[in-house]
Amino acid sequence: MDLGVRWKLHGDGRTPAPGAVVRPDERLSWPRTAGLGAQHVVAMFGASFAAPVNA
């Protein structure tokens, strides 16, 4: 199944240059992408579950 997504690696895939923007058709290396995804899950858990319970 091809969804038509053709990502290319942003720069060296490790560290974006200061002020650089990772475009929608670009990605970082898979470990960096997974790390940012995990960070997003933790942040969303705090905003979606922990905050309403404490209110």
CHARMM internal coordinates of N, CA and C (Angstrom, degrees):
IC EDIT
DIST 1 N 1 CA 1.4538
DIST 1 CA 1 C 1.5336
ANGL 1 N 1 CA 1 C 108.49
DIST 1 C 2 N 1.2854
ANGL 1 CA 1 C 2 N 116.95
DIHE 1 N 1 CA 1 C 2 N 118.04
DIST 2 N 2 CA 1.4603
ANGL 1 C 2 N 2 CA 122.47
DIHE 1 CA 1 C 2 N 2 CA -179.19
DIST 2 CA 2 C 1.5208
ANGL 2 N 2 CA 2 C 108.74
DIHE 1 C 2 N 2 CA 2 C -106.79
DIST 2 C 3 N 1.3264
ANGL 2 CA 2 C 3 N 116.24
DIHE 2 N 2 CA 2 C 3 N 117.80
DIST 3 N 3 CA 1.4536
ANGL 2 C 3 N 3 CA 120.66
DIHE 2 CA 2 C 3 N 3 CA -179.96
DIST 3 CA 3 C 1.5221
ANGL 3 N 3 CA 3 C 112.29
DIHE 2 C 3 N 3 CA 3 C -92.16
DIST 3 C 4 N 1.3255
ANGL 3 CA 3 C 4 N 116.68
DIHE 3 N 3 CA 3 C 4 N 3.16
DIST 4 N 4 CA 1.4494
ANGL 3 C 4 N 4 CA 120.59
DIHE 3 CA 3 C 4 N 4 CA 177.96
DIST 4 CA 4 C 1.5187
ANGL 4 N 4 CA 4 C 113.66
DIHE 3 C 4 N 4 CA 4 C 80.03
DIST 4 C 5 N 1.3336
ANGL 4 CA 4 C 5 N 117.55
DIHE 4 N 4 CA 4 C 5 N 13.39
DIST 5 N 5 CA 1.4580
ANGL 4 C 5 N 5 CA 120.85
DIHE 4 CA 4 C 5 N 5 CA 179.32
DIST 5 CA 5 C 1.5203
ANGL 5 N 5 CA 5 C 108.72
DIHE 4 C 5 N 5 CA 5 C -89.87
DIST 5 C 6 N 1.2911
ANGL 5 CA 5 C 6 N 116.28
DIHE 5 N 5 CA 5 C 6 N 117.44
DIST 6 N 6 CA 1.4653
ANGL 5 C 6 N 6 CA 122.51
DIHE 5 CA 5 C 6 N 6 CA 179.11
DIST 6 CA 6 C 1.5173
ANGL 6 N 6 CA 6 C 108.28
DIHE 5 C 6 N 6 CA 6 C -124.61
DIST 6 C 7 N 1.3374
ANGL 6 CA 6 C 7 N 116.83
DIHE 6 N 6 CA 6 C 7 N 87.48
DIST 7 N 7 CA 1.4446
ANGL 6 C 7 N 7 CA 120.79
DIHE 6 CA 6 C 7 N 7 CA 179.79
DIST 7 CA 7 C 1.5097
ANGL 7 N 7 CA 7 C 110.54
DIHE 6 C 7 N 7 CA 7 C -82.75
DIST 7 C 8 N 1.3091
ANGL 7 CA 7 C 8 N 115.50
DIHE 7 N 7 CA 7 C 8 N 147.27
DIST 8 N 8 CA 1.4587
ANGL 7 C 8 N 8 CA 120.75
DIHE 7 CA 7 C 8 N 8 CA 172.17
DIST 8 CA 8 C 1.5267
ANGL 8 N 8 CA 8 C 107.36
DIHE 7 C 8 N 8 CA 8 C -118.94
DIST 8 C 9 N 1.2943
ANGL 8 CA 8 C 9 N 116.07
DIHE 8 N 8 CA 8 C 9 N 154.91
DIST 9 N 9 CA 1.4504
ANGL 8 C 9 N 9 CA 121.85
DIHE 8 CA 8 C 9 N 9 CA -177.86
DIST 9 CA 9 C 1.5212
ANGL 9 N 9 CA 9 C 109.77
DIHE 8 C 9 N 9 CA 9 C -72.32
DIST 9 C 10 N 1.3230
ANGL 9 CA 9 C 10 N 116.21
DIHE 9 N 9 CA 9 C 10 N 133.83
DIST 10 N 10 CA 1.4641
ANGL 9 C 10 N 10 CA 121.50
DIHE 9 CA 9 C 10 N 10 CA 178.59
DIST 10 CA 10 C 1.5197
ANGL 10 N 10 CA 10 C 109.01
DIHE 9 C 10 N 10 CA 10 C -82.37
DIST 10 C 11 N 1.2853
ANGL 10 CA 10 C 11 N 118.35
DIHE 10 N 10 CA 10 C 11 N 118.98
DIST 11 N 11 CA 1.4666
ANGL 10 C 11 N 11 CA 122.74
DIHE 10 CA 10 C 11 N 11 CA 179.28
DIST 11 CA 11 C 1.5163
ANGL 11 N 11 CA 11 C 111.15
DIHE 10 C 11 N 11 CA 11 C 55.65
DIST 11 C 12 N 1.3384
ANGL 11 CA 11 C 12 N 116.33
DIHE 11 N 11 CA 11 C 12 N -125.66
DIST 12 N 12 CA 1.4596
ANGL 11 C 12 N 12 CA 119.82
DIHE 11 CA 11 C 12 N 12 CA 177.36
DIST 12 CA 12 C 1.5320
ANGL 12 N 12 CA 12 C 111.44
DIHE 11 C 12 N 12 CA 12 C -91.30
DIST 12 C 13 N 1.3367
ANGL 12 CA 12 C 13 N 117.39
DIHE 12 N 12 CA 12 C 13 N -0.72
DIST 13 N 13 CA 1.4543
ANGL 12 C 13 N 13 CA 121.63
DIHE 12 CA 12 C 13 N 13 CA 178.55
DIST 13 CA 13 C 1.5064
ANGL 13 N 13 CA 13 C 113.97
DIHE 12 C 13 N 13 CA 13 C 83.98
DIST 13 C 14 N 1.3276
ANGL 13 CA 13 C 14 N 117.10
DIHE 13 N 13 CA 13 C 14 N -4.95
DIST 14 N 14 CA 1.4653
ANGL 13 C 14 N 14 CA 119.93
DIHE 13 CA 13 C 14 N 14 CA -176.29
DIST 14 CA 14 C 1.5231
ANGL 14 N 14 CA 14 C 112.13
DIHE 13 C 14 N 14 CA 14 C -104.36
DIST 14 C 15 N 1.3050
ANGL 14 CA 14 C 15 N 116.90
DIHE 14 N 14 CA 14 C 15 N -63.87
DIST 15 N 15 CA 1.4526
ANGL 14 C 15 N 15 CA 120.37
DIHE 14 CA 14 C 15 N 15 CA -174.40
DIST 15 CA 15 C 1.5275
ANGL 15 N 15 CA 15 C 109.82
DIHE 14 C 15 N 15 CA 15 C -128.20
DIST 15 C 16 N 1.3289
ANGL 15 CA 15 C 16 N 117.24
DIHE 15 N 15 CA 15 C 16 N 116.19
DIST 16 N 16 CA 1.4719
ANGL 15 C 16 N 16 CA 118.46
DIHE 15 CA 15 C 16 N 16 CA 174.96
DIST 16 CA 16 C 1.5309
ANGL 16 N 16 CA 16 C 110.06
DIHE 15 C 16 N 16 CA 16 C -66.32
DIST 16 C 17 N 1.2993
ANGL 16 CA 16 C 17 N 116.22
DIHE 16 N 16 CA 16 C 17 N 147.38
DIST 17 N 17 CA 1.4646
ANGL 16 C 17 N 17 CA 120.64
DIHE 16 CA 16 C 17 N 17 CA 177.30
DIST 17 CA 17 C 1.5274
ANGL 17 N 17 CA 17 C 109.02
DIHE 16 C 17 N 17 CA 17 C -65.37
DIST 17 C 18 N 1.3250
ANGL 17 CA 17 C 18 N 117.97
DIHE 17 N 17 CA 17 C 18 N 152.87
DIST 18 N 18 CA 1.4684
ANGL 17 C 18 N 18 CA 120.35
DIHE 17 CA 17 C 18 N 18 CA 177.90
DIST 18 CA 18 C 1.5297
ANGL 18 N 18 CA 18 C 110.80
DIHE 17 C 18 N 18 CA 18 C -55.39
DIST 18 C 19 N 1.2989
ANGL 18 CA 18 C 19 N 115.98
DIHE 18 N 18 CA 18 C 19 N 127.20
DIST 19 N 19 CA 1.4592
ANGL 18 C 19 N 19 CA 121.71
DIHE 18 CA 18 C 19 N 19 CA -179.38
DIST 19 CA 19 C 1.5125
ANGL 19 N 19 CA 19 C 114.78
DIHE 18 C 19 N 19 CA 19 C 83.88
DIST 19 C 20 N 1.3321
ANGL 19 CA 19 C 20 N 117.88
DIHE 19 N 19 CA 19 C 20 N -4.37
DIST 20 N 20 CA 1.4596
ANGL 19 C 20 N 20 CA 120.81
DIHE 19 CA 19 C 20 N 20 CA -179.83
DIST 20 CA 20 C 1.5300
ANGL 20 N 20 CA 20 C 109.73
DIHE 19 C 20 N 20 CA 20 C -76.01
DIST 20 C 21 N 1.3070
ANGL 20 CA 20 C 21 N 115.13
DIHE 20 N 20 CA 20 C 21 N 151.77
DIST 21 N 21 CA 1.4547
ANGL 20 C 21 N 21 CA 121.75
DIHE 20 CA 20 C 21 N 21 CA 179.71
DIST 21 CA 21 C 1.5219
ANGL 21 N 21 CA 21 C 108.23
DIHE 20 C 21 N 21 CA 21 C -118.80
DIST 21 C 22 N 1.3356
ANGL 21 CA 21 C 22 N 116.50
DIHE 21 N 21 CA 21 C 22 N 131.85
DIST 22 N 22 CA 1.4594
ANGL 21 C 22 N 22 CA 121.12
DIHE 21 CA 21 C 22 N 22 CA 175.33
DIST 22 CA 22 C 1.5231
ANGL 22 N 22 CA 22 C 106.53
DIHE 21 C 22 N 22 CA 22 C -84.14
DIST 22 C 23 N 1.3140
ANGL 22 CA 22 C 23 N 116.52
DIHE 22 N 22 CA 22 C 23 N 113.40
DIST 23 N 23 CA 1.4630
ANGL 22 C 23 N 23 CA 121.99
DIHE 22 CA 22 C 23 N 23 CA -175.52
DIST 23 CA 23 C 1.5252
ANGL 23 N 23 CA 23 C 111.37
DIHE 22 C 23 N 23 CA 23 C -71.38
DIST 23 C 24 N 1.3291
ANGL 23 CA 23 C 24 N 118.25
DIHE 23 N 23 CA 23 C 24 N 162.25
DIST 24 N 24 CA 1.4728
ANGL 23 C 24 N 24 CA 121.06
DIHE 23 CA 23 C 24 N 24 CA -179.57
DIST 24 CA 24 C 1.5287
ANGL 24 N 24 CA 24 C 113.92
DIHE 23 C 24 N 24 CA 24 C -59.12
DIST 24 C 25 N 1.3356
ANGL 24 CA 24 C 25 N 118.10
DIHE 24 N 24 CA 24 C 25 N -26.27
DIST 25 N 25 CA 1.4661
ANGL 24 C 25 N 25 CA 119.93
DIHE 24 CA 24 C 25 N 25 CA -179.43
DIST 25 CA 25 C 1.5303
ANGL 25 N 25 CA 25 C 111.80
DIHE 24 C 25 N 25 CA 25 C -95.78
DIST 25 C 26 N 1.3419
ANGL 25 CA 25 C 26 N 117.08
DIHE 25 N 25 CA 25 C 26 N 10.72
DIST 26 N 26 CA 1.4538
ANGL 25 C 26 N 26 CA 121.98
DIHE 25 CA 25 C 26 N 26 CA 178.87
DIST 26 CA 26 C 1.5291
ANGL 26 N 26 CA 26 C 109.31
DIHE 25 C 26 N 26 CA 26 C -117.37
DIST 26 C 27 N 1.3168
ANGL 26 CA 26 C 27 N 115.70
DIHE 26 N 26 CA 26 C 27 N 163.98
DIST 27 N 27 CA 1.4623
ANGL 26 C 27 N 27 CA 120.72
DIHE 26 CA 26 C 27 N 27 CA 175.90
DIST 27 CA 27 C 1.5180
ANGL 27 N 27 CA 27 C 108.94
DIHE 26 C 27 N 27 CA 27 C -147.12
DIST 27 C 28 N 1.3316
ANGL 27 CA 27 C 28 N 115.11
DIHE 27 N 27 CA 27 C 28 N 164.19
DIST 28 N 28 CA 1.4547
ANGL 27 C 28 N 28 CA 120.96
DIHE 27 CA 27 C 28 N 28 CA 172.49
DIST 28 CA 28 C 1.5214
ANGL 28 N 28 CA 28 C 107.21
DIHE 27 C 28 N 28 CA 28 C -91.87
DIST 28 C 29 N 1.3184
ANGL 28 CA 28 C 29 N 117.29
DIHE 28 N 28 CA 28 C 29 N -178.59
DIST 29 N 29 CA 1.4631
ANGL 28 C 29 N 29 CA 119.82
DIHE 28 CA 28 C 29 N 29 CA 177.53
DIST 29 CA 29 C 1.5261
ANGL 29 N 29 CA 29 C 109.00
DIHE 28 C 29 N 29 CA 29 C -62.18
DIST 29 C 30 N 1.3300
ANGL 29 CA 29 C 30 N 116.79
DIHE 29 N 29 CA 29 C 30 N 158.11
DIST 30 N 30 CA 1.4687
ANGL 29 C 30 N 30 CA 120.45
DIHE 29 CA 29 C 30 N 30 CA -177.18
DIST 30 CA 30 C 1.5185
ANGL 30 N 30 CA 30 C 112.55
DIHE 29 C 30 N 30 CA 30 C -59.39
DIST 30 C 31 N 1.3367
ANGL 30 CA 30 C 31 N 120.88
DIHE 30 N 30 CA 30 C 31 N -42.47
DIST 31 N 31 CA 1.4733
ANGL 30 C 31 N 31 CA 118.67
DIHE 30 CA 30 C 31 N 31 CA 177.06
DIST 31 CA 31 C 1.5319
ANGL 31 N 31 CA 31 C 112.69
DIHE 30 C 31 N 31 CA 31 C -61.08
DIST 31 C 32 N 1.3302
ANGL 31 CA 31 C 32 N 117.61
DIHE 31 N 31 CA 31 C 32 N -39.56
DIST 32 N 32 CA 1.4681
ANGL 31 C 32 N 32 CA 120.66
DIHE 31 CA 31 C 32 N 32 CA 177.41
DIST 32 CA 32 C 1.5205
ANGL 32 N 32 CA 32 C 110.64
DIHE 31 C 32 N 32 CA 32 C -66.37
DIST 32 C 33 N 1.3344
ANGL 32 CA 32 C 33 N 117.07
DIHE 32 N 32 CA 32 C 33 N -41.46
DIST 33 N 33 CA 1.4597
ANGL 32 C 33 N 33 CA 120.96
DIHE 32 CA 32 C 33 N 33 CA 179.35
DIST 33 CA 33 C 1.5239
ANGL 33 N 33 CA 33 C 110.64
DIHE 32 C 33 N 33 CA 33 C -63.51
DIST 33 C 34 N 1.3276
ANGL 33 CA 33 C 34 N 117.48
DIHE 33 N 33 CA 33 C 34 N -43.50
DIST 34 N 34 CA 1.4666
ANGL 33 C 34 N 34 CA 121.20
DIHE 33 CA 33 C 34 N 34 CA 179.29
DIST 34 CA 34 C 1.5305
ANGL 34 N 34 CA 34 C 110.57
DIHE 33 C 34 N 34 CA 34 C -65.38
DIST 34 C 35 N 1.3253
ANGL 34 CA 34 C 35 N 117.12
DIHE 34 N 34 CA 34 C 35 N -39.27
DIST 35 N 35 CA 1.4628
ANGL 34 C 35 N 35 CA 120.58
DIHE 34 CA 34 C 35 N 35 CA 177.90
DIST 35 CA 35 C 1.5171
ANGL 35 N 35 CA 35 C 112.37
DIHE 34 C 35 N 35 CA 35 C -63.20
DIST 35 C 36 N 1.3185
ANGL 35 CA 35 C 36 N 116.79
DIHE 35 N 35 CA 35 C 36 N -43.03
DIST 36 N 36 CA 1.4617
ANGL 35 C 36 N 36 CA 119.95
DIHE 35 CA 35 C 36 N 36 CA 178.25
DIST 36 CA 36 C 1.5256
ANGL 36 N 36 CA 36 C 110.94
DIHE 35 C 36 N 36 CA 36 C -68.04
DIST 36 C 37 N 1.3271
ANGL 36 CA 36 C 37 N 116.65
DIHE 36 N 36 CA 36 C 37 N -34.71
DIST 37 N 37 CA 1.4630
ANGL 36 C 37 N 37 CA 120.23
DIHE 36 CA 36 C 37 N 37 CA 176.46
DIST 37 CA 37 C 1.5150
ANGL 37 N 37 CA 37 C 111.45
DIHE 36 C 37 N 37 CA 37 C -65.11
DIST 37 C 38 N 1.3339
ANGL 37 CA 37 C 38 N 117.18
DIHE 37 N 37 CA 37 C 38 N -42.01
DIST 38 N 38 CA 1.4636
ANGL 37 C 38 N 38 CA 121.07
DIHE 37 CA 37 C 38 N 38 CA 177.68
DIST 38 CA 38 C 1.5289
ANGL 38 N 38 CA 38 C 110.59
DIHE 37 C 38 N 38 CA 38 C -64.17
DIST 38 C 39 N 1.3193
ANGL 38 CA 38 C 39 N 116.71
DIHE 38 N 38 CA 38 C 39 N -40.09
DIST 39 N 39 CA 1.4609
ANGL 38 C 39 N 39 CA 120.49
DIHE 38 CA 38 C 39 N 39 CA 177.53
DIST 39 CA 39 C 1.5290
ANGL 39 N 39 CA 39 C 109.95
DIHE 38 C 39 N 39 CA 39 C -61.41
DIST 39 C 40 N 1.3089
ANGL 39 CA 39 C 40 N 117.47
DIHE 39 N 39 CA 39 C 40 N -40.80
DIST 40 N 40 CA 1.4544
ANGL 39 C 40 N 40 CA 122.26
DIHE 39 CA 39 C 40 N 40 CA 179.02
DIST 40 CA 40 C 1.5337
ANGL 40 N 40 CA 40 C 110.84
DIHE 39 C 40 N 40 CA 40 C -63.64
DIST 40 C 41 N 1.3318
ANGL 40 CA 40 C 41 N 117.13
DIHE 40 N 40 CA 40 C 41 N -41.97
DIST 41 N 41 CA 1.4654
ANGL 40 C 41 N 41 CA 120.74
DIHE 40 CA 40 C 41 N 41 CA 179.05
DIST 41 CA 41 C 1.5260
ANGL 41 N 41 CA 41 C 110.56
DIHE 40 C 41 N 41 CA 41 C -62.17
DIST 41 C 42 N 1.3251
ANGL 41 CA 41 C 42 N 117.57
DIHE 41 N 41 CA 41 C 42 N -44.04
DIST 42 N 42 CA 1.4619
ANGL 41 C 42 N 42 CA 121.05
DIHE 41 CA 41 C 42 N 42 CA 179.52
DIST 42 CA 42 C 1.5297
ANGL 42 N 42 CA 42 C 110.31
DIHE 41 C 42 N 42 CA 42 C -63.36
DIST 42 C 43 N 1.3199
ANGL 42 CA 42 C 43 N 118.05
DIHE 42 N 42 CA 42 C 43 N -44.13
DIST 43 N 43 CA 1.4644
ANGL 42 C 43 N 43 CA 121.31
DIHE 42 CA 42 C 43 N 43 CA -179.82
DIST 43 CA 43 C 1.5231
ANGL 43 N 43 CA 43 C 111.11
DIHE 42 C 43 N 43 CA 43 C -64.99
DIST 43 C 44 N 1.3225
ANGL 43 CA 43 C 44 N 116.69
DIHE 43 N 43 CA 43 C 44 N -42.34
DIST 44 N 44 CA 1.4669
ANGL 43 C 44 N 44 CA 119.72
DIHE 43 CA 43 C 44 N 44 CA -179.74
DIST 44 CA 44 C 1.5262
ANGL 44 N 44 CA 44 C 111.31
DIHE 43 C 44 N 44 CA 44 C -68.62
DIST 44 C 45 N 1.3333
ANGL 44 CA 44 C 45 N 118.09
DIHE 44 N 44 CA 44 C 45 N -33.74
DIST 45 N 45 CA 1.4607
ANGL 44 C 45 N 45 CA 120.56
DIHE 44 CA 44 C 45 N 45 CA 176.65
DIST 45 CA 45 C 1.5224
ANGL 45 N 45 CA 45 C 109.78
DIHE 44 C 45 N 45 CA 45 C -61.61
DIST 45 C 46 N 1.3198
ANGL 45 CA 45 C 46 N 116.19
DIHE 45 N 45 CA 45 C 46 N -45.43
DIST 46 N 46 CA 1.4585
ANGL 45 C 46 N 46 CA 119.67
DIHE 45 CA 45 C 46 N 46 CA 179.10
DIST 46 CA 46 C 1.5090
ANGL 46 N 46 CA 46 C 113.01
DIHE 45 C 46 N 46 CA 46 C -62.43
DIST 46 C 47 N 1.3143
ANGL 46 CA 46 C 47 N 116.75
DIHE 46 N 46 CA 46 C 47 N -39.47
DIST 47 N 47 CA 1.4569
ANGL 46 C 47 N 47 CA 120.73
DIHE 46 CA 46 C 47 N 47 CA -178.36
DIST 47 CA 47 C 1.5226
ANGL 47 N 47 CA 47 C 112.51
DIHE 46 C 47 N 47 CA 47 C -77.35
DIST 47 C 48 N 1.3273
ANGL 47 CA 47 C 48 N 117.98
DIHE 47 N 47 CA 47 C 48 N -32.97
DIST 48 N 48 CA 1.4611
ANGL 47 C 48 N 48 CA 121.34
DIHE 47 CA 47 C 48 N 48 CA -173.37
DIST 48 CA 48 C 1.5221
ANGL 48 N 48 CA 48 C 114.56
DIHE 47 C 48 N 48 CA 48 C -92.78
DIST 48 C 49 N 1.3307
ANGL 48 CA 48 C 49 N 117.60
DIHE 48 N 48 CA 48 C 49 N -30.20
DIST 49 N 49 CA 1.4566
ANGL 48 C 49 N 49 CA 120.27
DIHE 48 CA 48 C 49 N 49 CA -173.83
DIST 49 CA 49 C 1.5249
ANGL 49 N 49 CA 49 C 112.99
DIHE 48 C 49 N 49 CA 49 C -116.20
DIST 49 C 50 N 1.3106
ANGL 49 CA 49 C 50 N 116.80
DIHE 49 N 49 CA 49 C 50 N -49.83
DIST 50 N 50 CA 1.4606
ANGL 49 C 50 N 50 CA 119.16
DIHE 49 CA 49 C 50 N 50 CA -173.84
DIST 50 CA 50 C 1.5383
ANGL 50 N 50 CA 50 C 112.04
DIHE 49 C 50 N 50 CA 50 C -70.65
DIST 50 C 51 N 1.3086
ANGL 50 CA 50 C 51 N 118.63
DIHE 50 N 50 CA 50 C 51 N -41.79
DIST 51 N 51 CA 1.4593
ANGL 50 C 51 N 51 CA 121.07
DIHE 50 CA 50 C 51 N 51 CA -178.46
DIST 51 CA 51 C 1.5297
ANGL 51 N 51 CA 51 C 112.21
DIHE 50 C 51 N 51 CA 51 C -63.64
DIST 51 C 52 N 1.3405
ANGL 51 CA 51 C 52 N 121.36
DIHE 51 N 51 CA 51 C 52 N -47.74
DIST 52 N 52 CA 1.4734
ANGL 51 C 52 N 52 CA 120.05
DIHE 51 CA 51 C 52 N 52 CA 178.18
DIST 52 CA 52 C 1.5313
ANGL 52 N 52 CA 52 C 113.48
DIHE 51 C 52 N 52 CA 52 C -63.29
DIST 52 C 53 N 1.3400
ANGL 52 CA 52 C 53 N 118.23
DIHE 52 N 52 CA 52 C 53 N -32.32
DIST 53 N 53 CA 1.4599
ANGL 52 C 53 N 53 CA 120.52
DIHE 52 CA 52 C 53 N 53 CA 179.55
DIST 53 CA 53 C 1.5149
ANGL 53 N 53 CA 53 C 110.69
DIHE 52 C 53 N 53 CA 53 C -67.62
DIST 53 C 54 N 1.3361
ANGL 53 CA 53 C 54 N 117.20
DIHE 53 N 53 CA 53 C 54 N -35.57
DIST 54 N 54 CA 1.4546
ANGL 53 C 54 N 54 CA 121.70
DIHE 53 CA 53 C 54 N 54 CA -178.94
DIST 54 CA 54 C 1.5173
ANGL 54 N 54 CA 54 C 112.83
DIHE 53 C 54 N 54 CA 54 C -82.17
DIST 54 C 55 N 1.3030
ANGL 54 CA 54 C 55 N 118.60
DIHE 54 N 54 CA 54 C 55 N -10.54
DIST 55 N 55 CA 1.4758
ANGL 54 C 55 N 55 CA 121.16
DIHE 54 CA 54 C 55 N 55 CA -176.66
DIST 55 CA 55 C 1.5050
ANGL 55 N 55 CA 55 C 112.65
DIHE 54 C 55 N 55 CA 55 C -79.70
END
COOR INIT
IC SEED 1 N 1 CA 1 C
IC BUILD
